[in-house]
Amino acid sequence: MAVKDPSITARRLSFPLGLSIGVGVLALSLSWAVSVGAIRVPLHTVWGVLANKLVSGAVIADWSPGREAIIWDIRFPRALLACLVGGGLAVVGASLQAVTRNPLADPHLLGISAGGAFGAILALLHTGMFIGLLTVPVLAFLGALGATLLVLAVSQFATATSADRLILAGVAVSFIVMSAANVLIFLGDPRATHTVVFWMLGGLGLAQWGQLVYPLAVFAICGAYLWRNAGNLNAMTIGDETASTLGIPVARFRLTVFVVGALITGVMVAFSGIIGFVGLMVPHIVRLIVGGDYARVLPLSALFGAIFLLWADILARTVMAPEDMPIGIVTGLIGGLFFVWLLRRARG
């Protein structure tokens, strides 16, 4: 049922204009993300390589095979993975903020990211790739889903029915799950534990063309479901009673959104590790720009989430060049400052 909250119709920027600006900024950010690094590549070379890959012989290749490999095999997959992860986490954060009616809801704070990391670590150190390349994404999703269900169970056990207490339950579960993940690391082969540092700190350095299809498919399907239910998300922001009077099965819909969010988060964590605060920051920024209608918030959250993580990755690759700083450090620093500002703004 398409429902719009009359209190969120006032917008600061029209949706088409915001979408156009976002697409333009995304294109420029993607170009710059592929261009910068230990070896700088001119922008015209970046788009020349892309043009030749899409249409053979479209432009004259005046670059070396090594530079083409850097652009196409390393930097383009990394930049596209940043777009998918940033967009996916932002959409999940926006959806969780609607169904919990809490502006601080975020897959990282609710323990969903920690559950995904637990599943990924379990696959890497203990179970092995028993179903091939799908092992890590599948176990990461199951870990994220398990953490989600655990948060709901803890909130019910502690009668934490309010939105604030749900966040506290999520933080508690996050600590518990991360402790369990640390136990897995402790019990694992010491020679292999260095591989899980990637999932603990977050990073995009392992991006490959052949693996992008998994986060892309999950993001497209789950994102489409959430966007289709934008009216229900609008109703949930008003309150459970209002949503019920509009014919929305509140409990079932909230659980469905949690499961969909766990699926997106688990798959993204499987390929990028734990990257926090994207889902917290981006939806707030988008609502400041276009208002609170989720038919606009969700697509623009995906767009601006992609832009934010692209620039976070650029910072991670350039601040300590030629070394790559874990991207989770960058998003954690920015997100922590944003969190403090958000608390201050809520108090005001």
Secondary structure, DSSP 8 states (H G I E B T S, - for coil): -----GGG---SS-HHHHHHHHHHHHHHHHHHHHH-SSS---HHHHHHHHHHHHSTTSS---S-HHHHHIIIIIIHHHHHHHHHHHHHHHHHHHHHHHHHT-TT--TTTTTHHHHHHHHHHHIIIII--TTGGGHHHHHHHHHHHHHHHHHHHHHHHTT--SHHHHHHHHHHHHHHHHHHHHHHHHHS-TTTGGGGHHHHH---TT--GGGTHHHHHHHHHHHHHHHHTHHHHHHHHH-HHHHHHTT--HHHHHHHHHHHHHHHHHHHHHHH----SHHHHHHHHHHHHH-S-HHHHHHHHHHHHHHHHHHHHHHHHHTTTTS---HHHHHHHHHHHHHHHHHHHHH-
